[in-house]
């Protein structure tokens, strides 16, 4: 009887192992494909090396600004969605999550139709003195747009996991709603806030489709990888990809550490 039960388990384990291997193999093969001579060239004092450093700088600066914007506006939105019921709440939830399901190219087109030079909000954008097309502001806007659902939904889940009675007790003792938010709600959901910020950052760094449409320049790492693949070949693209993958893995390890404590 035990042998009969073991057979389905063997099949389950085999299928699970196949998926793990399928995912792991490209990761290991990427680093195994690294050519030391190409790596030295990419990290050395060459024109390509300067382009790589510039692309990483643009990517990191824009992604960090995008996360800061999302923390400033996304955390309050997550709190409102977690703690209040209001007319149109489901519509707001749907709008917040839409970027998550939009194809990358479509997201870029949507941003241009709204905030581009001929977009519906172009007078507002012009008054701010910024344009999305081929600008650093455009890179940040794309990253904010595609990353927003990850931060808002993660922080919202953290706030919803807090027993409302904890906040109610503090209010009954005379604490204002703002004080309860700052001293109880946000500290107790800090792990989710950090996790949401890391997820949003990772999503921002990984974006490429919308950037190709909205802001090809200044080049981010992902845009440069495509350009290098076409101009220099796979070995050069592998080196830059491995550098970005190593950074992403480090952030993922940090995320796992934060969420499992």
C-alpha positions as CSV (number, residue, x, y, z in Angstrom):
1,X,0.0,0.0,0.0
2,X,2.8,2.4,0.9
3,X,4.4,1.7,-2.5
4,X,1.2,2.6,-4.2
5,X,1.1,5.9,-2.4
6,X,4.8,6.6,-3.1
7,X,4.3,6.5,-6.9
8,X,2.2,9.7,-7.1
9,X,4.7,11.5,-4.8
10,X,7.6,10.5,-7.0
11,X,5.7,12.0,-10.0
12,X,5.0,15.2,-8.0
13,X,8.6,15.5,-6.9
14,X,9.9,14.9,-10.5
15,X,7.6,17.6,-11.9
16,X,8.6,20.0,-9.2
17,X,12.3,19.3,-9.8
18,X,11.9,19.8,-13.5
19,X,10.5,23.3,-13.0
20,X,13.3,24.2,-10.5
21,X,15.9,23.0,-13.0
22,X,14.2,24.9,-15.8
23,X,14.4,28.1,-13.9
24,X,17.8,27.6,-12.4
25,X,19.7,26.5,-15.5
26,X,19.5,29.9,-17.3
27,X,20.7,31.6,-14.1
28,X,23.8,29.3,-13.8
29,X,24.4,29.3,-17.5
30,X,24.5,33.1,-17.6
31,X,27.3,33.3,-15.1
32,X,29.1,30.3,-16.6
33,X,29.1,32.0,-20.0
34,X,31.1,35.0,-18.7
35,X,34.2,35.7,-20.7
36,X,37.0,37.1,-18.4
37,X,38.5,39.2,-21.3
38,X,35.1,40.7,-22.1
39,X,34.4,41.3,-18.4
40,X,37.7,43.2,-18.1
41,X,36.8,45.3,-21.2
42,X,33.4,46.1,-19.8
43,X,34.8,47.1,-16.4
44,X,37.9,48.8,-17.8
45,X,38.5,52.2,-19.3
46,X,36.8,51.9,-22.7
47,X,33.9,53.7,-24.4
48,X,31.7,50.7,-23.7
49,X,32.7,50.6,-20.1
50,X,31.7,54.3,-19.8
51,X,28.4,53.5,-21.4
52,X,27.8,50.7,-18.9
53,X,28.6,52.9,-15.9
54,X,26.3,55.6,-17.2
55,X,23.5,53.1,-17.8
56,X,23.8,51.7,-14.3
57,X,23.9,55.2,-12.8
58,X,20.8,56.3,-14.7
59,X,19.0,53.0,-13.7
60,X,19.9,53.2,-10.0
61,X,19.2,56.9,-9.6
62,X,15.9,56.7,-11.5
63,X,14.7,53.6,-9.7
64,X,15.6,55.0,-6.2
65,X,13.7,58.2,-7.0
66,X,10.7,56.2,-8.3
67,X,10.7,54.2,-5.0
68,X,10.9,57.4,-3.0
69,X,7.9,58.8,-4.9
70,X,6.0,55.6,-4.4
71,X,6.7,55.6,-0.7
72,X,5.5,59.2,-0.3
73,X,2.3,58.6,-2.2
74,X,1.8,54.8,-2.2
75,X,1.9,54.2,1.5
76,X,-0.9,56.7,2.2
77,X,-2.9,55.1,-0.6
78,X,-2.3,51.7,0.8
79,X,-3.5,52.9,4.2
80,X,-6.7,54.4,2.8
81,X,-7.5,51.2,0.8
82,X,-6.8,49.1,3.9
83,X,-8.7,51.0,6.5
84,X,-11.6,52.8,4.7
85,X,-14.7,51.9,2.7
86,X,-15.9,54.5,0.3
87,X,-17.8,54.8,-2.9
88,X,-15.7,53.9,-5.9
89,X,-13.2,51.9,-3.9
90,X,-13.2,49.0,-6.2
91,X,-12.6,51.3,-9.1
92,X,-9.6,52.8,-7.4
93,X,-8.3,49.3,-6.6
94,X,-8.7,48.3,-10.3
95,X,-6.9,51.5,-11.4
96,X,-4.0,50.8,-9.0
97,X,-3.5,47.3,-10.2
98,X,-3.9,48.0,-14.0
99,X,-0.2,48.7,-14.6
100,X,0.6,45.2,-13.3
101,X,-1.4,43.5,-16.1
102,X,-0.5,46.0,-18.9
103,X,1.9,44.7,-21.6
104,X,5.1,46.8,-21.4
105,X,4.7,48.4,-24.8
106,X,1.1,49.3,-24.0
107,X,2.2,50.9,-20.8
108,X,4.6,53.1,-22.7
109,X,2.0,54.2,-25.2
110,X,-0.5,55.0,-22.3
111,X,2.1,57.2,-20.7
112,X,2.7,59.1,-23.9
113,X,-1.0,59.7,-24.6
114,X,-1.4,61.1,-21.1
115,X,1.8,62.9,-20.3
116,X,3.7,63.2,-23.6
117,X,4.1,66.4,-25.6
118,X,0.7,65.9,-27.2
119,X,-0.9,64.1,-24.3
120,X,-4.1,65.0,-22.5
121,X,-2.1,66.4,-19.6
122,X,0.6,68.1,-21.6
123,X,-0.3,71.6,-20.4
124,X,0.3,70.5,-16.8
125,X,3.6,68.7,-17.8
126,X,4.7,71.8,-19.7
127,X,4.0,74.0,-16.7
128,X,6.3,71.8,-14.6
129,X,9.1,72.2,-17.2
130,X,9.6,68.5,-17.9
131,X,8.9,66.2,-20.8
132,X,8.7,62.4,-20.8
133,X,10.1,61.8,-24.2
134,X,13.8,60.9,-24.0
135,X,14.3,62.4,-20.6
136,X,15.3,61.3,-17.1
137,X,11.9,62.4,-15.9
138,X,10.4,60.0,-18.5
139,X,12.5,57.1,-17.1
140,X,11.3,57.9,-13.6
141,X,7.7,58.2,-14.7
142,X,7.8,54.8,-16.4
143,X,9.3,53.2,-13.3
144,X,6.7,54.7,-11.0
145,X,3.9,53.6,-13.3
146,X,4.9,49.9,-13.6
147,X,6.0,49.5,-10.0
148,X,3.1,51.2,-8.2
149,X,0.9,48.0,-7.8
150,X,3.7,46.1,-6.1
151,X,4.3,48.6,-3.4
152,X,0.7,49.6,-2.8
153,X,-0.6,46.0,-2.6
154,X,2.3,44.8,-0.4
155,X,1.9,47.7,2.1
156,X,-1.9,47.3,2.1
157,X,-1.5,43.6,3.0
158,X,0.7,44.6,5.9
159,X,-1.7,47.1,7.2
160,X,-4.6,44.8,6.9
161,X,-2.8,42.2,8.9
162,X,-2.8,44.5,11.9
163,X,-5.7,44.0,14.2
164,X,-7.8,47.2,14.0
165,X,-8.5,46.8,17.8
166,X,-4.9,47.7,18.4
167,X,-5.4,51.0,16.8
168,X,-8.8,51.4,18.5
169,X,-7.3,51.0,21.9
170,X,-4.8,53.7,21.2
171,X,-7.5,56.0,20.0
172,X,-9.5,55.3,23.2
173,X,-6.6,56.4,25.3
174,X,-6.5,59.7,23.6
175,X,-4.0,59.3,20.7
176,X,-4.9,61.1,17.5
177,X,-5.4,59.2,14.3
178,X,-2.2,60.6,12.9
179,X,-0.3,59.6,16.0
180,X,-1.7,56.1,15.8
181,X,-0.7,55.9,12.2
182,X,2.9,57.0,12.9
183,X,3.5,55.1,16.1
184,X,1.5,51.9,15.7
185,X,0.3,51.2,12.1
186,X,3.4,52.1,10.2
187,X,5.9,50.6,12.6
188,X,3.9,47.3,12.8
189,X,3.8,47.1,9.0
190,X,7.4,48.2,8.5
191,X,8.4,44.8,7.2
192,X,5.8,45.0,4.5
193,X,6.8,48.5,3.6
194,X,10.4,47.5,3.2
195,X,9.4,44.4,1.1
196,X,7.1,46.5,-1.0
197,X,9.9,49.0,-1.6
198,X,12.3,46.3,-2.6
199,X,9.8,44.7,-5.0
200,X,9.0,48.0,-6.5
201,X,12.7,48.8,-7.0
202,X,13.3,45.4,-8.6
203,X,10.3,45.9,-11.0
204,X,11.5,49.4,-11.9
205,X,15.1,48.2,-12.6
206,X,13.7,45.3,-14.8
207,X,11.5,47.5,-17.0
208,X,12.5,47.9,-20.7
209,X,9.5,47.7,-23.0
210,X,7.9,51.0,-21.9
211,X,11.3,52.7,-21.7
212,X,12.0,51.8,-25.4
213,X,8.9,53.8,-26.3
214,X,9.0,56.7,-23.8
215,X,12.6,57.3,-23.0
216,X,15.2,55.5,-25.0
217,X,17.6,58.1,-23.8
218,X,19.2,58.4,-21.2
219,X,19.9,54.7,-21.6
220,X,19.1,52.4,-18.7
221,X,20.9,49.1,-18.3
222,X,18.2,47.0,-20.0
223,X,18.0,49.3,-23.0
224,X,21.8,49.2,-23.2
225,X,21.8,45.3,-23.1
226,X,19.6,45.2,-26.1
227,X,21.8,47.7,-28.0
228,X,25.0,45.8,-27.0
229,X,23.5,42.5,-28.1
230,X,22.8,43.9,-31.5
231,X,26.1,45.7,-31.9
232,X,28.7,43.6,-30.1
233,X,27.1,40.1,-29.8
234,X,26.0,37.8,-27.0
235,X,29.3,37.6,-25.0
236,X,29.2,41.3,-24.3
237,X,25.5,41.3,-23.5
238,X,26.1,38.3,-21.2
239,X,28.6,40.3,-19.1
240,X,26.3,43.3,-18.6
241,X,23.3,41.0,-17.9
242,X,25.3,39.1,-15.3
243,X,26.2,42.3,-13.5
244,X,22.5,43.3,-13.4
245,X,21.5,39.8,-12.5
246,X,24.0,39.8,-9.6
247,X,22.5,43.1,-8.3
248,X,18.9,41.7,-8.6
249,X,19.9,38.5,-6.8
250,X,21.4,40.5,-4.0
251,X,18.1,42.5,-3.6
252,X,16.1,39.3,-3.7
253,X,18.2,37.8,-0.9
254,X,17.6,41.0,1.1
255,X,13.9,40.7,0.4
256,X,13.7,37.1,1.5
257,X,15.6,38.1,4.7
258,X,13.2,40.9,5.5
259,X,10.0,38.9,4.8
260,X,11.0,35.7,6.7
261,X,12.0,37.3,10.0
